[in-house]
Amino acid sequence: MSPDRPLQDAIVRLLKRRPFYGQFLLQFRRRQQSGNRAVAVTIADATPTLIIDPRRFALFSPVEQEALLEHLLKHVLHLHPCRRRERNERHWDLACDLAINPAIENLPPEAVQPHRFRLPENLAAEEYYQRVMQVPQLGNQPSDGFGDQKQQKNPEQNSTAQAEDAADRQQPTTIDDHQYWQEADRTPVSLSEQVVRQMVRNAAKKCHHEVPGELKALINSYLAPPRIPWQQILRQFVGTAGRIGRTSTWKRSHRRFGHDTPGLRKKQLLNLVVGIDVSDSTDTQPLRETFAHELLQIAHGRQSRISVLYAGSRIQKIEKFTGNLQVAEVYRGGGFTDLRPVFEYAQQMQPRPAAIIYLTDGYGPAPENSDIPTLWVLSPEGEKPVDWGLELKLNDLKEN
């Protein structure tokens, strides 16, 4: 049996019984990793990512597997991974599980519940965080021990009470692996929110807006028009895509070799592909100029490598910039639109670009998937051609 089979079967069951959950999970990037937990989730570089240890996941019963997946998607829907930031990791991790676990049926018995800390249900993660901080057994250490505190028990207590006491002395842990939440720190919360918003819209559309009752208020908040300015989304997308490099500097001593060797300083390289659809729908000069101006402001003052590809059914013109960006001109190529050549070109580039920004109406064949972060900038009547990638509308540019 394929290692992916248990996960695939669990998602299929969700698609049949709880279609919104299944459609939402289908949009996650997946990667396999061995660890202490069967599953994990994070938002890595603006991409919700499902991490799974197939061997451990297969040990759970089918209903427990579905519950674990529901647990993961609720973490993402509530943006738990990217809201931890400067908080105490141990306390925040437990608080997030306490906030979502009571509403999930069939979780494995080791899943932490509010009653374990004598706390009420239906509190937000921030509320649980404040209360968990007051639990003396947890202390402030990130270790796995529950502390050295041991309560004295009456020797005449029955075996059930002794078993409960033994369970209480065990370290309360999360049901999934939260160590990967550190990857979410690289993505601004507002950008993560925009990514999840589009995933929610895609899932709701495909399941004909049949969403779980307990999530209806949260889903409706995502379906409402976003209040985030397009400039902020564009800047955060590009900033997240900027690759980290290192350069030497004498202003900082080397950690290992001291003052005799220059230290290392991190630098960001803005390495982008900008695709321009040459069909008539994108020949809107003022909007294209506005978009190009904002990209120029983002690239200004940064080491950048930007390739602009004008494409219709094929790539018809390529311009490369290492400084100022000029994509405002109207280049008419004619013919039908095929969105795939830009991605094929990007995949072959060395070094590979950190992201693709595609100005298009979205009408044309596109790749089934891409591992390069993509921002679709759509004309007013355009439609996003695929489920993956982030979306901005050109009419949003005009209104702001």
JOCORWO-V487080 format. One record per backbone hydrogen bond with DSSP energy under -1.0 kcal/mol. CO is the residue of the C=O (numbers start at 1). NH is the residue of the N-H. E is the energy in kcal/mol with one decimal. If there is no record, write none. Layout:
BEGIN
co/nh/e
CO/NH/E
CO/NH/E
END
This chain:
BEGIN
co/nh/e
2/5/-1.7
4/8/-2.6
5/9/-2.9
6/10/-2.1
7/11/-2.3
8/12/-2.3
9/13/-2.3
10/14/-2.0
11/15/-2.6
12/16/-1.6
13/17/-2.6
14/18/-2.8
18/22/-1.8
19/23/-2.8
20/24/-2.3
21/25/-2.4
22/26/-1.7
24/27/-1.1
25/28/-1.8
29/50/-3.6
31/52/-1.9
38/53/-3.2
39/177/-2.2
40/51/-2.7
42/49/-3.2
47/44/-2.1
48/29/-2.4
49/42/-1.8
50/31/-2.2
51/40/-2.2
52/33/-2.1
53/57/-2.7
54/58/-2.1
56/59/-1.2
57/60/-1.4
61/65/-2.5
62/66/-2.0
63/67/-1.9
64/68/-2.4
65/69/-2.0
66/70/-2.3
67/71/-2.3
68/72/-2.0
69/73/-2.4
70/74/-1.9
71/75/-1.5
72/76/-1.7
73/77/-2.8
74/78/-2.0
75/80/-2.6
76/79/-1.5
80/83/-1.1
84/87/-2.6
88/92/-2.7
89/93/-2.7
90/94/-1.8
91/95/-2.5
92/96/-2.3
93/97/-1.6
94/98/-2.6
95/99/-1.6
96/100/-1.1
97/101/-2.6
101/104/-2.1
108/111/-2.2
113/116/-1.5
114/117/-1.8
114/119/-2.0
115/118/-1.2
124/128/-2.4
125/129/-2.5
126/130/-1.8
127/131/-1.6
128/132/-3.3
129/133/-1.7
131/134/-1.2
132/135/-1.8
135/138/-1.0
154/157/-2.3
158/162/-1.7
159/163/-2.4
160/164/-2.3
161/165/-2.4
162/166/-2.2
163/167/-2.1
164/168/-2.2
165/169/-1.5
178/181/-1.7
179/182/-1.2
180/183/-1.6
181/184/-1.3
182/185/-1.2
183/186/-1.2
184/187/-1.6
188/192/-2.3
189/193/-2.6
190/194/-1.7
191/195/-2.2
192/196/-2.6
193/197/-2.4
194/198/-1.8
195/199/-1.8
196/200/-2.6
197/201/-2.3
198/202/-2.4
199/203/-2.5
200/204/-3.0
201/205/-2.2
202/206/-2.0
203/207/-1.6
204/209/-3.7
205/208/-1.2
207/210/-1.4
209/211/-1.2
212/215/-1.3
213/216/-1.1
215/219/-3.2
216/220/-2.7
217/221/-1.6
218/222/-1.4
219/223/-2.0
220/224/-1.2
229/233/-1.7
230/234/-2.7
231/235/-2.5
232/236/-2.5
233/237/-2.5
234/238/-2.5
235/239/-2.7
236/240/-2.3
237/241/-1.8
238/242/-1.3
243/269/-2.5
245/267/-2.0
247/265/-3.0
249/263/-1.9
252/263/-2.1
254/258/-1.8
258/254/-1.7
258/261/-1.2
261/254/-1.3
263/249/-2.2
265/247/-2.4
267/245/-3.6
269/243/-2.0
269/271/-1.1
270/305/-3.5
271/354/-2.6
272/307/-2.3
273/357/-2.9
274/309/-2.7
275/359/-3.4
276/311/-2.6
279/282/-1.5
280/283/-1.6
282/284/-1.2
284/288/-2.5
285/289/-2.6
286/290/-2.2
287/291/-2.4
288/292/-2.6
289/293/-2.7
290/294/-1.8
291/295/-2.1
292/296/-2.3
293/297/-2.1
294/298/-1.9
295/299/-2.4
296/300/-1.6
299/302/-2.1
303/270/-2.8
305/272/-1.7
306/321/-3.0
307/274/-3.2
308/319/-2.6
309/276/-3.2
310/316/-3.0
310/317/-1.5
311/278/-2.1
312/338/-3.0
314/312/-2.3
317/310/-2.9
319/308/-3.5
321/306/-2.7
340/344/-2.3
341/345/-2.5
342/346/-2.2
343/347/-2.3
355/273/-1.9
356/375/-2.7
357/275/-2.7
358/377/-3.0
359/277/-3.0
360/379/-1.4
361/383/-2.1
365/339/-2.0
373/356/-2.5
374/390/-2.8
375/358/-2.7
376/392/-2.8
377/360/-2.3
378/394/-3.7
379/382/-2.2
390/376/-3.8
392/378/-3.4
393/397/-1.1
394/398/-1.7
395/399/-2.0
396/400/-1.3
END
